[in-house]
């Protein structure tokens, strides 16, 4: 060990200290380079991640309302059509979620309503034809009136009687007689 009071050792001590300082500076520069590279990598990763998340966010902002509102709009239009007795209306959604299930249930309901309407209409037309045949075969005159006493129908006997008199019910000319005059 060198004696601290010996002045000849100062130059060796200074060289050793300078060497330690140089080693520390090189270590600091090296560590600083690594820290800067790590910061640059982190900045690049965060920039890419932010860009991807921004694109995903804008996609959701612009598409999510349509994803929800389009099926609701289709269902609303279908309900409106059914309310207007358009039982041929169907809703076609390619979704396999609650909206798809609802559209399927709607289509089943519309199909059943269409079947019911058509079966009732056919049955009512058959019954109307049957009743008209019965009324026209009767020997008595039959006149059908609405609540305002307007003539709705009359059988052949009543029509013949109306032609003889030339006037219908309450002194009005009956529609069939008016056509014949």
ChimeraX attribute file (.defattr): number of C-alpha atoms within 10 A of each C-alpha:
attribute: neighborCount
match mode: 1-to-1
recipient: residues
	/A:1	3
	/A:2	10
	/A:3	9
	/A:4	10
	/A:5	8
	/A:6	8
	/A:7	9
	/A:8	11
	/A:9	12
	/A:10	14
	/A:11	10
	/A:12	12
	/A:13	13
	/A:14	11
	/A:15	11
	/A:16	12
	/A:17	12
	/A:18	12
	/A:19	12
	/A:20	12
	/A:21	12
	/A:22	12
	/A:23	12
	/A:24	12
	/A:25	12
	/A:26	12
	/A:27	12
	/A:28	12
	/A:29	12
	/A:30	12
	/A:31	12
	/A:32	12
	/A:33	12
	/A:34	12
	/A:35	12
	/A:36	12
	/A:37	12
	/A:38	12
	/A:39	12
	/A:40	12
	/A:41	12
	/A:42	12
	/A:43	12
	/A:44	12
	/A:45	12
	/A:46	12
	/A:47	12
	/A:48	12
	/A:49	12
	/A:50	12
	/A:51	12
	/A:52	12
	/A:53	12
	/A:54	12
	/A:55	12
	/A:56	11
	/A:57	12
	/A:58	12
	/A:59	11
	/A:60	13
	/A:61	11
	/A:62	10
	/A:63	12
	/A:64	12
	/A:65	10
	/A:66	13
	/A:67	12
	/A:68	11
	/A:69	12
	/A:70	14
	/A:71	20
	/A:72	15
	/A:73	12
	/A:74	16
	/A:75	20
	/A:76	12
	/A:77	15
	/A:78	22
	/A:79	19
	/A:80	13
	/A:81	16
	/A:82	19
	/A:83	10
	/A:84	9
	/A:85	14
	/A:86	15
	/A:87	22
	/A:88	14
	/A:89	18
	/A:90	22
	/A:91	19
	/A:92	13
	/A:93	17
	/A:94	10
	/A:95	12
	/A:96	8
	/A:97	10
	/A:98	9
	/A:99	17
	/A:100	16
	/A:101	13
	/A:102	16
	/A:103	23
	/A:104	16
	/A:105	13
	/A:106	19
	/A:107	19
	/A:108	13
	/A:109	15
	/A:110	23
	/A:111	16
	/A:112	13
	/A:113	17
	/A:114	18
	/A:115	14
	/A:116	13
	/A:117	14
	/A:118	13
	/A:119	12
	/A:120	12
	/A:121	12
	/A:122	12
	/A:123	12
	/A:124	12
	/A:125	12
	/A:126	12
	/A:127	12
	/A:128	12
	/A:129	12
	/A:130	11
	/A:131	12
	/A:132	14
	/A:133	12
	/A:134	11
	/A:135	19
	/A:136	16
	/A:137	12
	/A:138	12
	/A:139	11
	/A:140	12
	/A:141	16
	/A:142	16
	/A:143	18
	/A:144	11
	/A:145	13
	/A:146	9
	/A:147	6
	/A:148	6
	/A:149	10
	/A:150	16
	/A:151	18
	/A:152	11
	/A:153	17
	/A:154	20
	/A:155	20
	/A:156	17
	/A:157	18
	/A:158	18
	/A:159	20
	/A:160	14
	/A:161	13
	/A:162	19
	/A:163	18
	/A:164	10
	/A:165	11
	/A:166	16
	/A:167	16
	/A:168	21
	/A:169	13
	/A:170	9
	/A:171	9
	/A:172	12
	/A:173	18
	/A:174	22
	/A:175	14
	/A:176	15
	/A:177	16
	/A:178	13
	/A:179	8
	/A:180	8
	/A:181	8
